[in-house]
Amino acid sequence: MEFSEVIKKRVSNRDFSDKPLDEETIRAIVKDAQRAPSWADSQATRIYIATGETVKAIKAEHAARVDRGEADNSDLPPLHRQDWGRGYEGIKEHFRYFESFLTDMDSEFILPQRNLFNAPALAYLTLPKGAPLWGLMDLGMFAMTLMLAAANRGVASIPAYEIVKFPDEIRPRLGIADDELIALGIGLGYASDAHVNQVQMPRITLDEVLTLKK
């Protein structure tokens, strides 16, 4: 696939089909992600991926905790979208646009999120606790390379806070040590034909992003 097509294929998929993701494809995607740049070539990011019975158990516990209204206890503290401050005003517009696209927020947005987007594979990216802030930059580059590698193979993805907001449902099932920071969760699999997956969030103009001096 041409790289320009891969870029366009990489969108945040909010509902996955029940088609499983095979181990060979997962390994190939992660191997490609290892080509991401890393500060001082530290390569400190680690990735844990739940599939099969493990992912089913995580989803079941997650849904039960959401239904009980349990408070988040993520390793990285959450920040409400209204509190992000200068430069992030577009977050409100994002949600207004998203809500206008959907016909039923509960069934199209909230329920899939509760069920961790029905993803057949859940990837968790970690860093050593106490890592410098540069480590998060490394992890972000690894994550983006992972999602592009997935898109190149026809695999959909979504990076989402929902996936990591209860670390204690993840650590014992995947053997993640307490000295590792669970920083990001990514759902992987094949897109369903759900209406929510048809939304294409607009991007701000190039001139709003780019300053070019000659």
Solvent accessible surface area in square Angstrom, and as a share of the most:
residue,aa,sasa,rsa
1,M,121,0.54
2,E,128,0.57
3,F,133,0.55
4,S,65,0.42
5,E,74,0.33
6,V,8,0.05
7,I,82,0.42
8,K,141,0.60
9,K,120,0.51
10,R,40,0.15
11,V,56,0.32
12,S,54,0.35
13,N,6,0.03
14,R,34,0.13
15,D,18,0.09
16,F,6,0.03
17,S,33,0.21
18,D,139,0.72
19,K,111,0.47
20,P,103,0.65
21,L,12,0.06
22,D,75,0.39
23,E,112,0.50
24,E,139,0.62
25,T,25,0.14
26,I,20,0.10
27,R,160,0.58
28,A,32,0.25
29,I,1,0.01
30,V,28,0.16
31,K,146,0.62
32,D,52,0.27
33,A,0,0.00
34,Q,109,0.48
35,R,204,0.74
36,A,17,0.13
37,P,87,0.55
38,S,30,0.19
39,W,129,0.45
40,A,92,0.72
41,D,99,0.51
42,S,66,0.42
43,Q,101,0.45
44,A,33,0.25
45,T,16,0.09
46,R,131,0.48
47,I,40,0.20
48,Y,50,0.19
49,I,40,0.20
50,A,1,0.01
51,T,53,0.31
52,G,44,0.42
53,E,129,0.58
54,T,46,0.27
55,V,6,0.03
56,K,123,0.52
57,A,38,0.29
58,I,0,0.00
59,K,41,0.17
60,A,67,0.52
61,E,51,0.23
62,H,0,0.00
63,A,10,0.08
64,A,39,0.30
65,R,19,0.07
66,V,46,0.26
67,D,91,0.47
68,R,156,0.57
69,G,61,0.59
70,E,61,0.27
71,A,87,0.67
72,D,58,0.30
73,N,78,0.40
74,S,18,0.11
75,D,40,0.20
76,L,64,0.32
77,P,114,0.72
78,P,76,0.48
79,L,100,0.50
80,H,98,0.44
81,R,96,0.35
82,Q,126,0.56
83,D,90,0.46
84,W,111,0.39
85,G,46,0.44
86,R,222,0.81
87,G,61,0.59
88,Y,109,0.41
89,E,111,0.50
90,G,48,0.46
91,I,36,0.18
92,K,98,0.42
93,E,99,0.44
94,H,75,0.33
95,F,51,0.21
96,R,136,0.50
97,Y,91,0.34
98,F,10,0.04
99,E,80,0.36
100,S,91,0.59
101,F,62,0.26
102,L,17,0.09
103,T,122,0.71
104,D,67,0.35
105,M,61,0.27
106,D,93,0.48
107,S,57,0.37
108,E,26,0.12
109,F,25,0.11
110,I,91,0.46
111,L,83,0.42
112,P,11,0.07
113,Q,48,0.21
114,R,65,0.24
115,N,36,0.18
116,L,0,0.00
117,F,2,0.01
118,N,57,0.29
119,A,0,0.00
120,P,21,0.13
121,A,0,0.00
122,L,0,0.00
123,A,0,0.00
124,Y,0,0.00
125,L,0,0.00
126,T,1,0.00
127,L,4,0.02
128,P,64,0.40
129,K,102,0.43
130,G,82,0.79
131,A,37,0.29
132,P,90,0.57
133,L,150,0.74
134,W,129,0.45
135,G,10,0.10
136,L,65,0.32
137,M,80,0.36
138,D,8,0.04
139,L,7,0.03
140,G,35,0.33
141,M,56,0.25
142,F,23,0.09
143,A,3,0.03
144,M,78,0.35
145,T,36,0.21
146,L,0,0.00
147,M,12,0.05
148,L,27,0.13
149,A,9,0.07
150,A,0,0.00
151,A,7,0.06
152,N,65,0.33
153,R,91,0.33
154,G,51,0.49
155,V,4,0.02
156,A,22,0.17
157,S,3,0.02
158,I,3,0.01
159,P,46,0.29
160,A,16,0.12
161,Y,84,0.32
162,E,15,0.07
163,I,0,0.00
164,V,7,0.04
165,K,27,0.11
166,F,1,0.00
167,P,7,0.05
168,D,72,0.37
169,E,1,0.00
170,I,0,0.00
171,R,29,0.11
172,P,103,0.65
173,R,91,0.33
174,L,36,0.18
175,G,61,0.59
176,I,7,0.03
177,A,50,0.38
178,D,111,0.58
179,D,97,0.50
180,E,27,0.12
181,L,30,0.15
182,I,2,0.01
183,A,14,0.11
184,L,40,0.20
185,G,0,0.00
186,I,0,0.00
187,G,0,0.00
188,L,1,0.01
189,G,0,0.00
190,Y,46,0.17
191,A,57,0.44
192,S,24,0.16
193,D,137,0.71
194,A,30,0.23
195,H,76,0.34
196,V,2,0.01
197,N,22,0.11
198,Q,106,0.47
199,V,15,0.09
200,Q,111,0.49
201,M,46,0.21
202,P,85,0.53
203,R,182,0.66
204,I,113,0.57
205,T,83,0.48
206,L,126,0.62
207,D,124,0.64
208,E,115,0.52
209,V,105,0.60
210,L,84,0.42
211,T,108,0.63
212,L,127,0.63
213,K,173,0.73
214,K,235,1.00
